[in-house]
Amino acid sequence: MSNPSPTDPTVHIIGAGLAGSEAAWQVASAGVRVVLHEMRPQRMTEAHQTDGLAELVCSNSFRSDDAANNAVGLLHAEMRRLGSLVMRAADANQVPAGGALAVDRNGFSAAVTKALTEHPLIEISRSEITGLPPADWHNVIVATGPLTSAPLADAIRALSGEDALAFFDAIAPIVHKDSIDMSVAWFQSRYDKVGPGGTGADYINCPMTEAQYHDFVDALLEGDKVDFKEWETNTPYFDGCLPIEVMAERGRETLRFGPMKPVGLTNPNDPQVKAYAIVQLRQDNKLGTLYNMVGFQTKLKHGAQMRIFRSIPGLENAEFARLGGLHRNTFLNSPKLLDTQLRLRGQPRLRFAGQMTGCEGYVESASIGLIAGLYAAADARGAALAQPPSTTALGALLGHITGGHLETIDAGPRSFQPMNVNFGLFPPLAQPPTKGPDGKRLRGTDKTVAKKQALSARALVDLDTWIAEQLRVAKAA
């Protein structure tokens, strides 16, 4: 399939979330003019609260920043190598979070907004695109995310010829730090792990006894929940962001082995007593005045949230800056609808990016915006861009989304689900490590760790080779 042949090289990007913002930055950095269309504040969504670009509507965490042992940390490193604006803004606005990269959400959005607003090749249009883009827009990236407005979603659905898929995401509450009782709670990261900008004491921990835990689970199960509309009743949850009460429904001990696990922590207020379960709160802004309840995304009604969450030791007088909520996400059957460059097969002038392509997570969304921007810029210049190697985190995620590794494009709706980046998406190592530096045979956890580190090392070498080759081709052109 040939690329669109634009007479106007301008790239139009619809949606200024993480994916759209990153795509705009990459296109403009390549010397191509961009018009970035964002409907807020003219029209708000059910989850956004500001008109800032790249607003974080759920967690403030970009998850692990460990490039050697974690696939999302590796994706961080790859994006930094590719000049990611999202990663630059995240690094500049990080807050302590153990081994994770968490950010001050307002500072992060402000940094992205400032960079895009000040770029001479980027025009920001504050207006809603209510249908398919005009026919004279020859190079378009649709990055409207899971909260795509109904008119545009309907137009995309009609053009694609099949129903979009959907799932639910939930939002966790945010608490004012000065309302937390620190005579009960304490600061500590699990196993005292020190992460980006952290000290090893980055989380506020609230302990529970066995009786308190079971009372809490009972309250979650009995609490009033948001009612679903008729069309929502068959929409599933995304497993990576389950409401806490849904986790509780899966078994009384589920939370103790999930967000409330009591391992790696010692209560200095009562060091002889081991907590049965622990609620953690992570810093949400750079000032350190707000903390979000880790893993406490919920569909409980607001009154039930305040009553139940204030039963947690240390949070009896908690004041909430924001309560939890629920919103519907929509994504495409991308392996069937999109080609390997994220273009709609039936109308290749339209390219898709971000969560609506079926990736899940802030970093994954931004990374697909990054590669979509690189592809769009190459099209605008009449150049060709090779796919990133499947051995890289970016290439592996792209392969999952587009089905680039499949022999057939007839992927049914049940064969494709939203996914975070993970090492299971990577091609296997030609020679997996079998021995450690000391020459001893690797077994169990040591073998798994060595495999992950080898996958990460291979990815960064292959990415650097790919970047150098693309630069060579660009100079030759």
N, C-alpha and C positions, 0 to 999 in steps of 0.2 A: 504494500500500500504506500503510495507516495505521500509526502508531506503536503500540507496546505501551501498555496503559493500566494502569500499576502502581497498586496501592493503597498500596504501600510505596515511597517514592521512593529508597530505598537503591540504590546501584549496587554490584554485586559484580564485582570484577576478579580474574581467575584468572591468576596469574603475576606475579612482581615483578621482572622483568628491566627493561631500559630502557623498553620500550613500556608495560608494566603500571605501572611506577613513575611515568612521566610522565602516564599516563592518570589515575592516582589523584590526583596533584597537581592536575591541571586540574579534575577533578570536585569535589574538596574546595574548591579556590579559588573555585569557582562557588557555594559554600554548600550543597552536597549531600553527604550522608553516604556514606562509602565503606567497604566491607569488602574488604581486599586479601588474597587467599589465596595463600600461598607454601608449597610443600611442603618446601623445604629448611629446616632440616637433617633433618627427619623422614625425607625420602627425597632422596638426592643424585642428580645426573645424572652422565653419563660425562665431562663437561667442567668442571663447577663445582668449586671447591675450598673455598668458604666458605659461610656462611649469610647473607652480606650482600646487601642489595637492590641491584639494578642492577650485579651483579658483571660485570666485563669478562673474558670467557673467552678471547678471542683477542688481537688487537692492543690497544695502549693509545692508538691514534691515532684521532681524529675527522676526520682528513684535512684538506684545505686549509681555512684560515679566511679566505680571500680572497673577500669578498662581491661584489667588483666583477668578478672574472674567472673564478670557479669556481662551479659549480652547488651543490656541497655547502657551500661557504663562504656562498653566498646562503641556503641552508637554515638554516645556523647563525644568520644575521642575522634571518631570519623567525621562528625559534623564540624568539630573545631578545625580539623585539617582542611575542610572545604569552606571555611570562612563564614560559618553560620552566625547570623544575627541573633537568633534565639539563644544559642549557647553563649554568645558574648554578653547578652543582656542578663542571662541567668547567672553567669559567673560574677558579674558586677553587682548583683543584687542577692547573693546567696545569704542564707541564714543557717545557723547551726542545725544539723539534723543527723548526727552520727555518721554512718557511711553513705548517706544519701545526699543528693544535691537538691536542697529546697531553697525557695526564693521568697523574698518579700513580693507578694503578688502585685501590689500597686506600683512599687518601684520598677519591677520587671516590665509591666505594661507601659509605664511612662517612658522607659528607656527605648523600647521597641517603637513606640509612637513617635518619639523625638527623632530617632534615626531615619525612619521612613518619611516623616514630614519634611525633614531638612534635605533629603536627597534630591538633587536637581533633576533627575530623570523620573521621579515618581510623582504622579498627581493622585491625590486622594479624593474620590468622589463620594460624598455622603448621600447616597440614594439607593433605593431598593431596586433590584433587577427582578421584575415580576413574571418573567417568562424566559423563553430561550433568548440568548444574546442576539443582537441584530446581526443580519447576514454579512454585513461588511466588517464585523469583528472576525478576522481570519485566524487569530491566535489567542485562544481563551483558556484560562485555567479556572475551573469551578472548584472553589475551596470553601464552600459555605458550611461545611461541617455537619454534625448530627442535628443541628437546630435549623436546618435549611427551611426558609419560609415556604408555606404551603403552595403558593402559585408557582414558584420555581421548581419545587419538588414534583409537582404535578406535571410540569412541562418536561422535566427530565424523564419521568416515568413513561410518559407518552412516547417520547423519542426513543427510549431504550427498548420499549416493547414488552416490558415485564415489570412485575411489582418489585419495588425496593424491599430490602429486608430491614428489620428493626429490632431493637432491644432496649432495655431500660438501664440508665445510669443513675446513681444516687449521689447526693452531696452530704458531706459531714458537717456537723456544727463547729463553730468557732467561739472560743471562750476568752473573755478578758482575763489576762494573767492575774491582775491584782484582786480578782474575786476568788482565786483558788487558795485553799487553806494549806499553806506550806508546812504547817505543824504536823500534817497528816501525809501530804505528798512530798516528793523529793525529786531532785534532778539526777538523772543518770541515763546513759545510753546502754543498751544491752551489751554485756561483756566489756563495758567501758570503751567501746569502739570509737576511735577518733576519725571523723570524716572531714569533708571540705569545710573549712572555717569553723570546725567544731572543737570541742574540748574533751569529749568522752562523757560529758554530762549534759546532753543536749535535749533530753526529753523530760517532761514532768510526768511522774509515775504516781498513780493512785491505787493503793492495794485493796484487795477484797479478801475477806475470809470465805470459807466454803459456804456458810449460811448466807452471807451477803451476795455471793455469786448466784446461788440458786434462786434467791428472791429476785435478783436482777433479771435473770433469764425468764422467770415467771412473768415479771412485769413487761418485758419485751413481747412475750407471746400474747399477753392479754391487752396490750396497749392499742388505742385507736389508731388505725392506719388510714392513709389517703385512699379513697375509693377510686377504682379505675373506671374509665368510661367504657362503653360497650366495645369500641374498636380496639381498646388496649388490652382486653382480657387475655388474649392469646400471645401477647408479646413477651418474650423471655427476658431474663436479666442477663447481663454480661457477667460471667463468673468472676472476672477480675475486680468487680466493683459491686458485690452483693450488699444489699441493705443488711444491717446487723441483725435485725429481727428475722430475716430470711435465713441467715446463717444459724441463728438459734433454733429455728424450726427443723434444721437438719440433724439435730442431736444436742442434748444438754451440754456435752463437753466440747462441742465444735468451737466455741469462742475461746476456750482455754488452750486450744491448739492452733488458734488463729491470731487475731489482733490482740487478744487478752492473755496471751501465753505469759507465764510468770518466770520464764527462764532468763538467766544472765543478769539478774537484778537483785540487789540487797537493800532492804529498807534501813537507812541509818537511824530512823526514829525508833525502830524496834528490830535490831539486827538478828535477834535469836529466833524470830518468828518468820517462817517462810509464807509469803502470800499465796493464796490459792489461785488467784487471778489478778491481773494488773491492767489497768486502763492507762494508755500512754497518750500524751498530748505533745504535739510538735510545734515549734515556733512558726508563726505564719507571716510575720512582718519583721522588717529589719530592726525596728525599735524594740522588738521583744515584748510588746504589750498585748499581742493576740496569739493564742495557741489553738490549733485545731485538734479535734479528737480523732486519733489515728484509727482508721478502720470503722468509724462510726457513721458511715453513710446510712441514711435511713429514709423510710417512707412513713414514719410515725407522724401523726398530726402534731402541730406545734405545742399544744397544751400537754400532750403525752410526753413529748421530748423533754420539756422543762421539768416535769414531775419525775420522770424515770431517771434522767441523767443527773438530777440533783440528789438522787439516792446514792450516787457513787461517793465513797469516802474522799473528802477533800474538795468535792464539788457541791457541797450542800448549799452554798450561797453563790453558785456560779452565775455570772451575768453573761449572756450570749450576744456576741456581735452579729452572729448569723446562725439561724437554726438550719437543720438539714432539710433536704428536699429531694425530689425525684423528677427526672426529665427523660424524654424519649429520644433515643438516637436512631438515625436512619443510615443505612449503608447500602452500597451497590453490590450486585453479584459480579464483582470485578473480573475474575478470571474469564467469564463469558463475555462481558461487555467491553472491556478495555484491552488495548494491545499492550505490548511490552514497554511502550513509552507513555502509558497512562492515557492514551487517546481513546475516545469513544469510537469503536469500530465502525459504527454506522455514520458518524460525522466527525472525522478526525481533526477538525478545527477546534473541537472541544476536548480539553484535557482535564482530568480530575485529580485532586490531591487531598490529603488529610484524612480525617476519620471516616468520611463518607466512602472512601475506597475500601474500608474494611481493616485498617490498622487501628490499634487501640492504644491510647496513651499519648501524653503531651509530646514526648520526644519522638515517638514513631510518627505522629501526625506532622510535626515540623520537618522531619527527615524526608517524608514523601513530598512535602511542599518544596523542599530544597531540590530534590532531583527533578520534580516537575518544572521548577523554575529554570534549571539548567537545560532541560530538553526544549522548553519554550524559547529560551534565548538562542539556542542553536538553530532552531527552526527560523527564527526571525533573521538570523544572519546568513541563512542558506547553508548552514554547516551541518555536519553529522556528529552526533555524540554517541559513543559506544556505551553500552550498559555497564554499570559498575559490576565488578566481579561478584559472582554468587557466593564467593568465600568471604565477602565482607558483610557486616551487619546490614548496611544499606542495601546491598545487592540481594541478600537473603530475604529481607523484608519485602523488597520489590518483587522478587520471584513468587513469594507467597500471595501477594495481592494480585498480580497479573497472570499467575499460572504459567509463568515463563518456563518452568521446569516440566510442564505437563505436555504429553503428546497430543492431547485433545483439548479443545476449548469448550466442549460441551459439559461444562461444570454446572450441576444442578444446585438449586438454592441450599440443599442440606449439606453439600460438600464444601461449603465455604462459610467460615465464621470469623468474626473479628478476633484479632490476635495481637498480643504484645510480641516484640522481638524476643527471641530465645534461641539458644544454641541448637535446638532441635530443627531449626530451619536451615542450618548450615550443611553444606556437603561434608561427608565424613573425611577425616584426615587420611592421607595415603598411608602414613605410618604412625598410628597412635603411640604416644609414649608408653613404654612398658617398665622403664627403670628411672629412678630418681637420680639427682646429682651425686648421691653417695654410692650409686651403682646397685642399690637394693631394688628388688622387684616391687613395683607399685601395686597396691591392693586397696580395695574399698574406696574410702573418701579421698585418699591421696591420689588414686588413679583418676577419679573424676575431676579433681582440681587440676591435675596435670593436663588432662584433655582440654579443659576449658581454656587454660593458659596457652596451650598450643594453638587452639582455634583462634584466639584473640591475636596472638603474635602473627599468625599467617594472614589474618584479615588486614592488619595494619601495613604489613609489607606489600600485600596485593593492592591495597588502596593507594599507597604512595606510588606504586608502579603505574597504576591507572591514571592518577592525577598527572604524573610526568608525561605520559603518553598523550593525554588530551591536550596538555599545554604545547607539546611538540607539534601536534596536528594543527592546533589553532595558529601557531606561529607560521607554519608552512603555508597555511591558507592565506 
